[in-house]
Each structure stands twice: as structure tokens, then as C-alpha cells.
Amino acid sequence: MRQPSVKARRVAAASVSLVVAAGVAACGPEDNGAKDSGGDATPHKGGTLSVLNSNPQKNLDPARLYTSGGGNVPSLLFRTLTTRNRENGAEGAKVVPDLATDTGRPNKDATVWTYTLKEGLKYEDGTAITTADIKYGIERSFAPELSGGAPYLRDWLVGAADYQGPYKDPKGLSAIETPDARTIVFHLNKPEGEFPFLATQTQFAPVPKAKDTGTKYAEHPVSSGPYKVVTNENNGEHVVLDRNANWSAATDAERKAYPDKIDVRSGLDSAVINQRLSASQGTDAAAVTTDTNLGPAELAKVTGDKSLASRVGTGHFGYTNYIAFNPKVKPFDNPKVRQAISYAVDRSSVVNAAGGSALAEPATTYLPNQKSFGYTPYDLFPAGATGNAAKAKELLKEAGYPNGLTLTLTHSNEKNFETGPEIATALQDALKKAGITVKLQGLEDNDYSDTIQNVKTEPGFFLAHWGADWPSGGPFLAPIFDGRQIVKDGANYNYAQLDDKSVNDEIDAINKLTDLDAAAKRWGALDKKIGEQALTVPLFHPVYKRLYGKDIKNVVISDWTGVLDISQVAVK
């Protein structure tokens, strides 16, 4: 899920389709009575769920959505071969069957994956869902005019690198076979033990070829989920969903589909959203948000009100905010300089700048602190809570800078509590104690992302962040540290431009594993190995706090998304 706030996802989020605001992966809610909100704790079918959002649900086309299930609202429309387990906490980080009977059957080396569809699957118009529809849905995601989805399939499928989609090449992809209406087989370039995670992406949603209207498909995509689109105004600004009468709960163990109708309104100011959810009057009593967090000031007010505090969902997205170094720029080519900065960082001040300990947790590992990622605790350059200026000065002296040095830190001007001025200023103050004078270079958000993601303009010292496309170490470490993923003529995320054969080889070895628990342990060990090179300084992991209306029941927050799962909510 790359740089959610820089790119409103490709993470996941979460907006994207995966933006941070849209929320993406997390641990479960605090013990806030979420499951028992309201008088009668039992969730019931019926009623209208209101969704109050800042960002419109743009590009409501499964080819163009990035995150798992397309995020929150799209997962009500698009079923995929597999999906995320809709449970609180760590159980929610698991992948489970959706349209398929299981999570996939690999061959011996995980280069071929076979799926069988469940019986009785239907679209909103009552026609049968077939594997040919899934194959076609994947193929159309390669069309340039439908860009925006996750890029993995182009890399993973045999012969897919230059494919331009079915509009230009109707022969399709030979790497995807459909021997019958219920069987689909994928042939991969290399072993990929995490293919079941990829199969949660909306590119795996079925699209009936006869109903494909190209770039206009988003106006009324054909539903395979429990709801169908009846209104889509201004490219997702106002979306209304009604029940899909041909969806069967017997084939879908994950989506509860309690409300009769879901009304999504966007373009609202975040402060207004939180005010309306707080007041919880009229239709807002049965309202949630899928993209707006509580800020520090709002959280302070909510925390002091018992009734409001009981209506806050808490989650931890698999996401890390960090300092990035470009070792090709002096003096960051010197490991001791990078280590000195690592020791000098005051994480307490950084956490405060990010909104306080309720909204941010200090990080010393690059991988998020959740089991599914392979989290292995380590602190290779212990700075303590407030920084170790003495050790930093010692290392600077060894590096040839006994009198300190002056550096430029590049950051975004956007006040996002992640890569913005607040964090940069906190670091500036901390490093000054170690004899490091930091000059701040703030860039407007688009210029910022363009600058740091271009190997020709990438600075030596800047703020960055990364979110997971799914809860595993693979999509966290590979895009950032695999030398073969360095992009010289496009958006590059391997900021250290690390091309270490031992790292690349270990990534390949872990990708062969279909035992995801065993893979997680290896990802954790690799995280520590890379961490020894001091190519990044992990700063903090965000915590998501979101209000919901007083009539909302059955709040589920998983370690996959970190935010309220709209497919589980009831309003009666």
C-alpha cells in the first residue's frame, strides 16, 4: 500500500482506495463496548446506514481500486476469490475464502495456483458468476484507461508484463486458464506463497463481459456482493446502495449485510463529520465514517465524555512513519552518520508532534508491531525515550565530524501529523542537542512526492511512510528494500536504493513459503538484518480513532484494516 497520504493509496487504504485517512490494517478495538452499543445488544437486519466521508468514493470500478476488497464500501459490491477474515484483532489478519471454496491450491513450488468457485454464485441480475468473468475482470485491469489498481499481477503472471488489456488484445492472458465455469488456474513467473492475499484485491472481482461499459463501468458496476448501486452522483460524491436480492448469505460467510440501505455522502469537512457523529442526531445516530479520524483536540474532548468515549473505535494500521536516507548523497553514505541520527532521535517529541500517545506509538522496527507482519522486537540504536545525544556525538566524531554538521531535512508542507512540519520541527530540535543543525525544506504535497520518488531528485534526508497492501512482511519489505524494485524512470520507493544480493535472495526464499506463519518469522529476521544498515529511522506507528453514531451496533475492527468494517455494522 504505498505512501497513502502521498498518493491516497498505492496503501490502502486504505484512500484510496488505501489512504491513511481511509484506513487500512490494524489491531482490534479497545474494550469500549463496541459490540454492545445501544440498548439491545443483538444486531438486527433493517434500517439505513449513513456514511459521512471527506473523500468521495471515486473510480467505483474493480479494475481501478487499489486496496483489499477496494477498501470498505466497495467490498459490499465486489466479492473476490478470497477476502479478509471479518473478525476483531489478530483473527482479522487472516485470509479466508470468498467466491472460492478455499484460499487456493498451489503446486509444489507455488508457481501455479488453482481455485474452484462455490456453487450458486449470482450477480445482481440473477445470472451466474463464472471463472471466465473473473479472468475477464483481471484482464481488463491491464487496460491503460482503467489504471490505478495494484500492480502485482503484471509482475507475477507469466507473459503479463506488456499486456494492454482485452480492448486492445482480446486474446487475453494465457497465464489464466478456465478449464470450466468453476475452475480457474493462475501460472506465475516465480513462487508466490502469498498469492491468496493478492486474490483479495478487487481485480479478482468478476465482471460480466457483456455488461462491461469500459470507463463508464464505475457508474453502475454489476454487483456480486450483498448490495448494488442505485445512485452514483459526481463520481462517488453521493452513493446509495440497496440490497442485492440475488446475493446469498449461504455462499458468503464474511459479510453480514444487516442494513437494508447504505447512503454514502462525501465532500464533508472532517471537523463537521466528527461534530455530526458526536451529536448523533436524526439520521446521524445511525452513521459511521470510513475515512475520518479524530484529531488531537477532538480526541481530548471525546476522552472527557464517557458516552462519547464509548463510541470510539480504535485500530492500529500496519503502517510505519520513518526517516529515509539516500546513501548516494553525502554525508549519508557514511553509516556512522546514519547511526548518529538514529541515536539522536527523540521519539517522545515525535509522538507528541503526531498527536500524542493515543494517536501514535513509538517504533524502533521497520515492520509494524503485529504478529502477522512477522514483528520481531529490536532496537539496534537505542535512543531511549528522549534521544541519546552523547552517543550520537561520539559517532559523529568517528565519522569525521567532531564539531557536528549541518543537514537539510525535506518534508511535506501538508499538516498531516506524519511527514509534515510538526514532525520535522520535533526532529530538528532533537538533533540540535547532538550537534546536528537541521535546516528544514518544506515542499507542497505533490512536489514532495514527485521529488522523493524520483531517483534523480531524491534528497539525502527526508520523511516517509509506508502502509501494507496486506498484513504480511512481504509487501512491506520488498518494495522498500528489494534491489530489483528500484525504479529509475518512475515512482521509486526503494529510497535507500539498496541492491543487496543476500536481501534479494532471502525475499525470494520467503516468497516460496506457503506456510504463512513460517514466512512471518523469516520476514521479521530479515527486517532486523536490514535494520543493521541504518537505512531508515523508524519513528512511529499511527493509531486510528474514529467515532460512530449511538445507534451503531456490531463494531468489528481487524488487524487487516484497522477501522470499522462496514460489512459487519447493524443500525437496529
Secondary structure, 3 states (H helix, E strand, C coil): CECHHHHCCCCCCCCCCCCCCCCCCCCCCCCCCHHHCCCCCCCCCCCEEEEECCCCCCCCCCCCCCCECCCCCHHHCCCCCEEECCCCEHHHHCEEECCECCCCEECCCCCEEEEEECCCCECCCCCECCHHHHHHHHHHCCCHHHCCCCCHHHHHECCCCCCCCCCCCCCCCCCEEEEECCEEEEEECCCCCCHHHHCCEHHHCCCCHHHCCHHHHHHCCCCCCCEEEEEEECCCCEEEEEECCCCCHHHCCCCCCCCCEEEEECCCCHHHHHHHHHHCCHHHHHEECCCCCCCHHHHHHHHCCHHHHCCEEEECCCEEEEEEECCCCCCCCCHHHHHHHHHHCCHHHHHHHCCCCCCEEECCCCCCCCHHHCCCCCCCCCCCCCCCHHHHHHHHHHCCCCCCEEEEEEEECCCCCCCCHHHHHHHHHHHHCCCEEEEEEEECHHHHHHHHCCCCCCCCEEEEEEECCCCCCHHHHHHHHCHHHCCCCCCCCCCCCCCCHHHHHHHHHHHCCCCHHHHHHHHHHHHHHHHCCCCEEEEEEECEEEECCCCCECCCEECCCCCECCCCCECC
